[in-house]
């Protein structure tokens, strides 16, 4: 046997071990490729899910985000977004059974996240929030769900005591469940950390107002208004408070904000008429009424009387007479308006004779 023939024989009789090694290497290569592709697939599905969530297509968002979680089960932010999608879907549906099922799916995702990281306050907070949602739907077990909500929200607040958001959320929980002393304590903690936290100041002011502390409520509402004039109903509440205190110049500022935000607010417009009249700004009363007469209406005799009186006090007697005559066509039984019109006509005749 020649040397060449011996080599050929060796090649044909490769040991089984080498064959297994080659197969194993190929398998590892395939697995490596698959594992390399998984994160990419997860991210693509996450982006699709987020896009659908943003456009309120929650069913599509859930499908995409579930795929993202399947590809990368360790990525907590995928699960957070999936949980949020279940929550939003639950808000949309009206069937209570389906609503509970969707909330249960959200809870499962948040529980898995907490299993991955049981100290993260954001995750604990979400788990607390989902139990609060359960308490509103399943009222028979409301106390049980609220106990769990309290547990997780408090853990979040304790795990990050320097974050005002978690202190504020704890305050909200106590506020809603009627533990006002505890709520006040956490509102103070939140505002001590960050006094610019408008939501905390606004809700704390509401609590103080219910307790009869108008001065304390005014200070907090004013701090909110100074930072963000259109925040909630801060301007409207401040207007009411300053009317009671007869600080009409301040009321004018607040009511201007209210009316600019909502020109159809009849109550604010009527209050504005009263305040401007008390400030002797008669032309402003006239302009405001003329501009918004369809909203203010004529059904409030007191407001219309201020409008007519402003016309008189600003020397526009003929317009005042016309306004009263127009009013009496609509409300002919109003004796006060009729007497006012007779007196005005007599005064106008007297003025004409004197001329």
TACOR-V657874 format. One record per pair of residues at least 24 apart in sequence whose ideal C-beta (glycine too) atoms are under 8 Angstrom apart, sorted by the first residue. I is the first residue (numbers start at 1). J is the second residue. D is the distance in whole Angstrom. If there is no record, write none. Layout:
[[I J D] [I J D]]
This chain:
[[38 71 5] [38 72 7] [39 71 7] [39 72 6] [41 67 7] [41 71 5] [42 67 8] [42 68 5] [42 69 8] [42 71 4] [42 72 4] [42 75 7] [42 78 7] [43 68 7] [45 71 7] [46 75 8] [46 78 5] [46 81 7] [49 81 6] [49 82 7] [49 85 7] [50 81 6] [53 81 7] [53 84 7] [53 85 5] [53 88 7] [56 88 7] [58 85 5] [58 88 5] [58 89 4] [58 92 7] [59 89 7] [61 85 4] [62 86 7] [62 89 7] [69 109 8] [74 116 7] [76 113 5] [76 116 6] [76 117 7] [76 120 8] [76 123 7] [79 109 5] [79 110 8] [79 112 6] [79 113 5] [80 109 8] [80 110 8] [80 113 6] [80 123 8] [80 126 7] [82 109 5] [83 107 8] [83 109 4] [83 110 5] [83 113 8] [83 126 7] [83 130 7] [87 130 7] [87 133 7] [90 133 7] [90 137 8] [96 137 6] [99 137 6] [100 134 8] [100 137 6] [100 138 6] [103 130 6] [103 133 6] [103 134 6] [103 137 7] [106 130 5] [107 131 8] [107 134 7] [119 159 6] [120 159 8] [121 155 8] [121 156 4] [121 157 7] [121 159 5] [121 160 4] [121 163 7] [121 166 5] [122 156 8] [124 152 5] [124 153 7] [124 155 5] [124 156 4] [124 159 7] [125 152 7] [125 153 6] [125 156 4] [125 166 6] [125 169 6] [127 152 5] [128 152 4] [128 153 4] [128 156 7] [128 169 8] [128 173 8] [129 153 8] [132 173 8] [146 177 7] [149 173 7] [150 177 8] [157 186 7] [161 189 8] [162 193 6] [163 193 7] [164 189 8] [164 190 4] [164 191 7] [164 193 4] [164 194 4] [164 197 5] [164 200 7] [165 190 8] [165 197 8] [167 193 7] [168 197 6] [168 199 7] [168 200 4] [171 200 7] [171 203 7] [171 204 7] [172 203 7] [175 203 6] [175 207 6] [180 207 6] [180 211 7] [183 207 6] [195 223 7] [196 227 6] [198 224 5] [198 227 6] [198 228 6] [198 231 5] [202 231 6] [202 232 5] [202 234 6] [205 237 8] [209 237 8] [214 241 6] [214 244 8] [217 241 7] [218 242 8] [225 254 7] [225 257 8] [229 257 5] [230 257 7] [230 261 5] [235 261 7] [236 265 8] [236 268 7] [239 268 7] [239 271 7] [243 271 7] [243 274 8] [243 275 7] [248 275 5] [248 278 5] [248 279 5] [249 279 7] [251 275 5] [252 276 7] [252 279 7] [263 292 7] [263 295 7] [264 295 6] [265 295 8] [266 295 6] [266 296 6] [266 297 7] [269 295 6] [269 296 5] [270 296 6] [270 300 6] [270 303 5] [273 303 5] [273 306 6] [273 307 7] [274 303 7] [274 306 7] [277 306 5] [277 309 7] [277 310 6] [280 313 8] [282 310 4] [282 311 8] [282 313 5] [282 314 4] [283 310 8] [283 314 6] [285 310 4] [286 310 5] [286 311 6] [286 314 7] [286 316 7] [298 327 6] [298 330 6] [298 331 8] [301 331 7] [301 334 6] [301 336 7] [301 337 7] [305 336 8] [305 337 8] [305 340 8] [308 340 7] [312 344 7] [317 344 7] [317 347 7] [317 348 6] [317 351 8] [318 348 8] [320 344 6] [321 345 7] [321 348 7]]
